[in-house]
């Protein structure tokens, strides 16, 4: 078994690679800039050049690979269908694809189309449909929390089913190891509780010992502030889109797939905040 891990520089791909490394499972990590990533990680992982906008990188990345942990990358001109076709031609036995919760109701996002492509491809797959990442709190929400002690996002009063990316990676690693059991399955991975951001700010206040407020800005207020800060307009729109289902009250669904697969309870948001406390201090 030899696994290609994509998305290594992101939230989930790195955690998948970390688990596979700990288990001694052969793998290599596909990244756009091998030299740059090696500056941070040295020889801790095996890296291979993989740029989804450049099909000339596909063959070498797929050489001697049996299975893929696949994440759809950000950016334009992504040759995703071409990559999948080359993977099939190379004899890939299984693809674990990171998708999103409720994707079947979201025909306007990449994951909807990508799941259809993967089904049509004929290669055995596992879809991991993820809830809202807890890690977003120390990613694109982190700067405002650290600098202004506020969760600044237009999510309204709706609840969302937060999930730790470490839990997603654990499910992915299990599916990669026991592909027969998880072949052509779709799992929706969430935490076991849904919170609105007012409650999240209360938990952060308790754990950090700093008063964190959820300011619940309007979309207009959020966009104006972020653009004034110099944040890329397309990224701002993506962030608004991510939180729109929460604002509408559509993101609160809870599943128990994580517990069924791992025989463990999912990570609580309070534990997550404790684990990453230093990110906001």
C-alpha positions as CSV (number, residue, x, y, z in Angstrom):
1,X,0.0,0.0,0.0
2,X,1.3,3.4,-1.0
3,X,-0.8,6.5,-0.5
4,X,-0.7,9.9,-2.1
5,X,-1.8,12.6,0.4
6,X,-3.0,15.9,-1.2
7,X,-3.7,19.1,0.7
8,X,-0.6,18.7,3.0
9,X,-0.3,22.4,3.6
10,X,-4.0,22.7,4.6
11,X,-5.9,21.8,7.7
12,X,-6.9,18.2,7.0
13,X,-4.2,16.9,4.6
14,X,-1.5,17.5,7.2
15,X,-3.4,15.7,9.9
16,X,-3.9,12.7,7.6
17,X,-0.2,12.6,6.7
18,X,0.7,12.8,10.4
19,X,-1.5,9.8,11.3
20,X,-0.2,7.7,8.4
21,X,3.3,8.6,9.4
22,X,2.7,7.6,13.0
23,X,1.3,4.2,11.8
24,X,4.3,3.7,9.5
25,X,2.1,3.5,6.4
26,X,4.0,4.3,3.1
27,X,2.9,7.6,1.6
28,X,4.1,10.6,-0.2
29,X,2.6,14.1,0.0
30,X,1.8,16.0,-3.2
31,X,2.6,19.7,-2.9
32,X,3.0,22.6,-5.4
33,X,6.4,23.7,-4.1
34,X,8.5,20.9,-2.7
35,X,11.5,23.1,-1.9
36,X,9.4,25.6,0.1
37,X,7.6,22.9,2.1
38,X,10.9,21.1,2.9
39,X,12.2,24.3,4.5
40,X,9.5,23.7,7.2
41,X,9.5,19.9,7.4
42,X,12.9,18.7,6.1
43,X,12.9,15.0,5.5
44,X,10.1,14.2,7.9
45,X,7.8,13.4,5.0
46,X,8.4,12.4,1.4
47,X,7.2,15.1,-1.0
48,X,6.4,15.1,-4.7
49,X,5.5,18.0,-6.9
50,X,1.7,18.1,-7.6
51,X,0.1,21.1,-9.1
52,X,-3.5,20.6,-10.1
53,X,-3.2,23.4,-12.7
54,X,-0.3,21.6,-14.4
55,X,-1.1,18.1,-15.8
56,X,2.6,17.5,-16.5
57,X,3.0,17.0,-12.7
58,X,0.3,14.3,-12.5
59,X,2.2,11.2,-13.8
60,X,5.2,11.4,-11.5
61,X,2.9,12.2,-8.5
62,X,0.8,9.1,-9.2
63,X,3.7,6.7,-9.9
64,X,3.7,3.7,-7.6
65,X,0.5,4.9,-5.8
66,X,-2.4,2.6,-4.8
67,X,-4.7,5.0,-2.9
68,X,-5.3,8.8,-2.7
69,X,-6.5,11.1,0.0
70,X,-7.9,13.8,-2.2
71,X,-8.7,17.4,-1.5
72,X,-10.0,19.9,-4.1
73,X,-7.4,22.7,-4.0
74,X,-8.2,26.5,-4.0
75,X,-7.5,28.5,-7.1
76,X,-8.4,28.8,-10.8
77,X,-7.8,26.6,-13.8
78,X,-7.8,23.4,-11.7
79,X,-7.5,20.3,-14.0
80,X,-9.4,18.0,-11.7
81,X,-11.1,15.8,-14.2
82,X,-7.8,15.2,-16.0
83,X,-6.1,14.3,-12.7
84,X,-8.9,11.7,-12.0
85,X,-8.6,10.2,-15.4
86,X,-4.8,9.8,-15.0
87,X,-5.4,8.3,-11.6
88,X,-7.7,5.7,-13.1
89,X,-5.3,4.9,-15.9
90,X,-2.5,4.4,-13.3
91,X,-4.7,1.8,-11.6
92,X,-5.5,3.6,-8.4
93,X,-7.5,1.3,-6.2
94,X,-9.3,3.7,-3.9
95,X,-9.9,7.5,-3.5
96,X,-10.9,9.1,-0.2
97,X,-12.3,12.5,-1.1
98,X,-12.9,15.3,1.4
99,X,-16.3,16.9,0.6
100,X,-18.7,19.0,2.6
101,X,-21.8,18.4,4.7
102,X,-25.1,18.8,2.8
103,X,-23.2,18.8,-0.5
104,X,-26.2,17.0,-2.2
105,X,-28.2,20.3,-1.7
106,X,-25.4,22.6,-3.0
107,X,-25.2,22.1,-6.8
108,X,-23.3,25.5,-7.1
109,X,-20.1,24.3,-5.3
110,X,-17.2,22.3,-6.7
111,X,-17.8,19.3,-4.4
112,X,-21.2,18.6,-5.9
113,X,-19.7,18.2,-9.4
114,X,-16.6,16.4,-8.1
115,X,-18.6,13.7,-6.3
116,X,-20.4,13.1,-9.5
117,X,-17.1,12.8,-11.4
118,X,-15.7,10.4,-8.9
119,X,-18.8,8.2,-9.0
120,X,-18.7,8.2,-12.8
121,X,-14.9,7.4,-12.8
122,X,-15.5,3.8,-11.6
123,X,-12.7,3.9,-9.0
124,X,-13.8,2.8,-5.5
125,X,-14.3,5.9,-3.3
126,X,-15.1,7.1,0.2
127,X,-16.7,10.6,0.6
128,X,-16.0,12.3,3.8
129,X,-18.6,15.1,4.0
130,X,-17.3,17.5,6.7
131,X,-19.1,19.9,9.0
132,X,-17.7,23.3,9.8
133,X,-14.0,23.2,10.8
134,X,-13.2,24.1,14.4
135,X,-9.9,25.2,13.0
136,X,-11.6,28.1,11.2
137,X,-11.4,29.8,14.6
138,X,-7.7,30.0,14.4
139,X,-7.5,30.4,10.7
140,X,-9.4,33.2,9.0
141,X,-11.3,34.1,12.2
142,X,-8.1,34.0,14.3
143,X,-6.7,37.5,13.6
144,X,-9.8,39.3,14.8
145,X,-10.1,37.1,17.8
146,X,-6.5,37.8,18.8
147,X,-6.3,41.5,18.0
148,X,-9.8,42.7,18.8
149,X,-11.2,39.9,21.0
150,X,-14.2,39.4,18.7
151,X,-15.6,36.7,16.4
152,X,-16.3,38.8,13.4
153,X,-18.3,36.8,10.9
154,X,-21.8,37.2,9.3
155,X,-23.3,34.0,10.6
156,X,-26.4,35.4,12.2
157,X,-27.9,33.5,15.2
158,X,-27.8,30.1,13.5
159,X,-26.1,27.0,14.9
160,X,-23.4,25.0,13.2
161,X,-22.1,21.5,13.8
162,X,-18.4,22.2,14.4
163,X,-15.9,19.4,13.7
164,X,-12.2,19.0,14.6
165,X,-10.1,18.4,11.5
166,X,-8.1,15.9,13.5
167,X,-11.3,13.8,13.7
168,X,-11.8,14.1,9.9
169,X,-8.3,12.9,9.4
170,X,-8.8,10.0,11.7
171,X,-11.8,8.8,9.6
172,X,-9.9,9.4,6.4
173,X,-6.9,7.3,7.6
174,X,-9.3,4.4,8.6
175,X,-11.0,4.5,5.2
176,X,-7.6,4.4,3.5
177,X,-6.4,1.4,5.5
178,X,-9.6,-0.7,5.3
179,X,-10.8,0.3,1.9
180,X,-13.0,-2.8,1.3
181,X,-15.1,-2.0,4.4
182,X,-15.5,1.7,3.4
183,X,-15.8,1.2,-0.4
184,X,-18.3,3.6,-2.0
185,X,-19.5,4.9,1.3
186,X,-20.5,8.5,2.1
187,X,-19.9,9.7,5.7
188,X,-21.0,12.9,7.2
189,X,-18.6,13.9,10.0
190,X,-19.7,16.4,12.6
191,X,-19.2,17.0,16.3
192,X,-22.0,15.8,18.6
193,X,-23.2,19.3,19.4
194,X,-24.2,22.4,17.4
195,X,-23.5,25.9,18.6
196,X,-24.2,29.4,17.5
197,X,-21.2,31.8,17.6
198,X,-22.5,33.5,20.7
199,X,-22.0,30.2,22.6
200,X,-18.6,29.7,21.0
201,X,-17.5,33.2,22.2
202,X,-18.7,32.3,25.7
203,X,-16.6,29.1,25.7
204,X,-13.6,31.0,24.4
205,X,-14.0,33.6,27.1
206,X,-14.1,30.9,29.7
207,X,-11.1,29.0,28.4
208,X,-8.9,31.9,27.4
209,X,-9.7,34.1,30.4
210,X,-10.3,37.0,27.9
211,X,-13.7,38.5,27.1
212,X,-14.4,37.4,23.5
213,X,-17.5,38.8,21.8
214,X,-19.4,37.6,18.8
215,X,-20.4,40.8,17.0
216,X,-22.6,39.3,14.3
217,X,-21.9,41.8,11.6
218,X,-24.2,42.1,8.5
219,X,-22.8,40.8,5.2
220,X,-22.3,44.5,4.1
221,X,-20.4,45.4,7.3
222,X,-18.2,42.3,7.0
223,X,-17.3,42.9,3.4
224,X,-16.6,46.6,3.8
225,X,-14.3,45.9,6.8
226,X,-12.4,43.0,5.3
227,X,-11.9,44.8,1.9
228,X,-10.6,47.9,3.8
229,X,-8.1,45.6,5.5
230,X,-6.9,44.5,2.0
231,X,-8.3,41.0,2.0
232,X,-8.9,39.5,-1.4
233,X,-12.4,40.1,-2.6
234,X,-12.9,36.6,-3.9
235,X,-11.8,35.2,-0.5
236,X,-14.2,37.5,1.3
237,X,-17.1,36.2,-0.8
238,X,-16.1,32.6,-0.2
239,X,-16.1,33.3,3.6
240,X,-19.5,34.9,3.3
241,X,-20.8,31.9,1.4
242,X,-19.4,29.4,3.9
243,X,-21.4,31.0,6.7
244,X,-24.6,31.6,4.7
245,X,-26.1,28.2,5.5
246,X,-25.5,28.9,9.2
247,X,-27.2,32.3,8.9
248,X,-30.2,30.5,7.4
249,X,-30.3,27.9,10.2
250,X,-29.3,25.0,7.8
251,X,-26.0,24.0,9.3
252,X,-27.0,22.6,12.7
253,X,-27.4,18.9,11.7
254,X,-25.6,16.4,13.8
255,X,-24.5,12.9,12.7
256,X,-22.9,10.0,14.6
257,X,-20.8,8.6,11.7
258,X,-17.6,9.5,13.5
259,X,-18.6,7.5,16.6
260,X,-19.8,4.6,14.5
261,X,-16.5,4.4,12.6
262,X,-14.0,5.1,15.4
263,X,-16.0,3.9,18.5
264,X,-15.1,7.2,20.1
265,X,-16.9,10.5,20.8
266,X,-15.9,13.4,18.6
267,X,-13.7,16.2,20.0
268,X,-15.6,18.7,22.0
269,X,-15.1,22.4,21.0
270,X,-14.0,23.2,24.6
271,X,-11.1,20.7,24.3
272,X,-10.2,22.1,20.9
273,X,-10.0,25.6,22.3
274,X,-7.9,24.4,25.2
275,X,-5.6,22.5,22.8
276,X,-5.0,25.6,20.6
277,X,-5.2,28.2,23.3
278,X,-1.9,29.7,22.4
279,X,-3.1,30.6,18.9
280,X,-5.3,33.4,20.3
281,X,-3.2,34.7,23.1
